[in-house]
């Protein structure tokens, strides 16, 4: 094996990982779009009857998209640093930071959608005397 073919192999790996990352990100973006269109159709045809389920599905799809969109360049950066392509690694690392920062508000909102709200605080069940001499308990 010559040195030119062995030197080209890491570049092929980086290009293959980049293409895989882009195709996967676009496929997940299309999935988010189709969920959004389904939600739009539900609003107009069913009056939003399935909006909670569609909201949860869109939140899961958005979180998966964020992981792939920010994680893909991070993996490529690690591979580039491993094969001593420092500038390429730095570019992909910068891309990771920019994408993660851009997606952070959407990720926080999607995480709030998936986490159930806290249970409400129950009303007091003990009888407390009210001011003005009234000793009746609220509610009877």
C-alpha positions as CSV (number, residue, x, y, z in Angstrom):
1,X,0.0,0.0,0.0
2,X,1.4,3.4,-0.9
3,X,1.4,6.4,1.4
4,X,-1.0,8.3,-0.8
5,X,-3.8,5.7,-0.4
6,X,-3.2,5.4,3.4
7,X,-3.3,9.2,3.7
8,X,-6.5,9.3,1.7
9,X,-8.3,6.8,4.0
10,X,-8.8,9.3,6.9
11,X,-10.1,11.9,4.6
12,X,-12.6,9.4,3.2
13,X,-13.8,8.6,6.7
14,X,-14.3,12.3,7.5
15,X,-16.2,12.8,4.3
16,X,-18.3,9.7,4.8
17,X,-19.2,10.8,8.4
18,X,-20.0,14.3,7.2
19,X,-22.4,13.0,4.5
20,X,-24.0,10.6,7.0
21,X,-24.5,13.4,9.5
22,X,-26.0,15.7,6.8
23,X,-28.4,13.0,5.4
24,X,-29.5,12.0,8.9
25,X,-30.1,15.6,10.0
26,X,-32.1,16.3,6.9
27,X,-34.2,13.1,7.4
28,X,-34.9,14.1,11.0
29,X,-35.8,17.6,9.9
30,X,-38.2,16.2,7.4
31,X,-39.7,14.0,10.2
32,X,-40.2,17.1,12.3
33,X,-41.9,18.9,9.4
34,X,-44.3,16.0,8.8
35,X,-45.2,16.0,12.5
36,X,-45.9,19.7,12.3
37,X,-48.1,19.3,9.2
38,X,-50.0,16.5,11.0
39,X,-50.5,18.9,13.9
40,X,-51.7,21.7,11.6
41,X,-54.2,19.3,9.9
42,X,-55.4,18.1,13.3
43,X,-56.1,21.7,14.3
44,X,-58.3,22.3,11.3
45,X,-60.0,18.9,10.9
46,X,-60.3,17.7,14.5
47,X,-60.2,20.9,16.5
48,X,-56.9,19.9,18.1
49,X,-58.2,16.6,19.6
50,X,-54.7,15.0,19.3
51,X,-52.6,18.0,20.0
52,X,-51.1,16.7,23.3
53,X,-49.9,13.4,21.6
54,X,-48.6,15.3,18.5
55,X,-46.8,17.8,20.9
56,X,-45.0,14.9,22.7
57,X,-44.1,13.3,19.4
58,X,-42.7,16.5,18.0
59,X,-40.7,17.1,21.2
60,X,-39.1,13.7,21.0
61,X,-38.3,14.2,17.3
62,X,-36.8,17.6,18.0
63,X,-34.6,16.2,20.8
64,X,-33.4,13.5,18.5
65,X,-32.7,16.0,15.8
66,X,-30.8,18.2,18.3
67,X,-28.6,15.2,19.4
68,X,-27.8,14.2,15.8
69,X,-27.3,17.8,14.6
70,X,-24.9,18.7,17.4
71,X,-23.4,15.3,18.0
72,X,-22.5,14.6,14.3
73,X,-19.9,17.3,14.0
74,X,-18.6,16.4,17.4
75,X,-17.9,12.8,16.2
76,X,-16.3,14.1,13.0
77,X,-14.2,16.5,15.1
78,X,-13.0,13.6,17.3
79,X,-12.1,11.5,14.2
80,X,-10.3,14.5,12.6
81,X,-8.3,15.1,15.8
82,X,-7.5,11.4,16.0
83,X,-6.1,11.5,12.4
84,X,-4.2,14.7,13.2
85,X,-6.4,17.0,11.0
86,X,-6.3,19.8,13.6
87,X,-7.9,22.6,11.4
88,X,-10.7,20.3,10.3
89,X,-11.3,19.2,13.9
90,X,-11.4,22.8,15.0
91,X,-13.9,23.7,12.3
92,X,-16.2,20.8,13.2
93,X,-15.8,21.6,16.9
94,X,-16.8,25.2,16.2
95,X,-19.8,23.9,14.2
96,X,-20.8,21.8,17.1
97,X,-20.8,24.7,19.5
98,X,-22.8,27.0,17.1
99,X,-25.4,24.3,16.4
100,X,-25.8,23.4,20.1
101,X,-26.2,27.1,21.0
102,X,-28.7,27.6,18.3
103,X,-30.8,24.6,19.3
104,X,-30.6,25.2,23.1
105,X,-33.9,27.1,23.4
106,X,-35.8,24.6,21.4
107,X,-34.3,21.7,23.4
108,X,-35.3,23.4,26.7
109,X,-38.9,23.8,25.4
110,X,-39.1,20.2,24.2
111,X,-37.8,18.9,27.5
112,X,-40.5,20.9,29.3
113,X,-43.1,19.3,27.0
114,X,-41.9,15.8,27.8
115,X,-41.6,16.3,31.6
116,X,-45.0,16.1,33.3
117,X,-46.0,19.1,35.4
118,X,-45.6,18.8,39.2
119,X,-48.7,17.8,41.1
120,X,-50.6,20.7,42.5
121,X,-50.3,21.5,46.2
122,X,-53.4,20.1,48.0
123,X,-55.7,22.5,49.8
124,X,-55.3,22.5,53.6
125,X,-57.5,19.9,55.3
126,X,-57.3,21.2,58.8
127,X,-59.7,23.7,60.3
128,X,-58.2,27.1,60.8
129,X,-59.9,29.9,62.7
130,X,-60.5,33.0,60.7
131,X,-60.2,36.6,62.0
132,X,-63.3,38.3,63.2
133,X,-64.4,35.5,65.6
134,X,-65.8,33.2,63.0
135,X,-64.9,29.6,64.0
136,X,-66.5,27.8,61.2
137,X,-64.3,25.8,58.9
138,X,-64.3,26.7,55.2
139,X,-66.5,24.4,53.3
140,X,-68.7,23.3,56.2
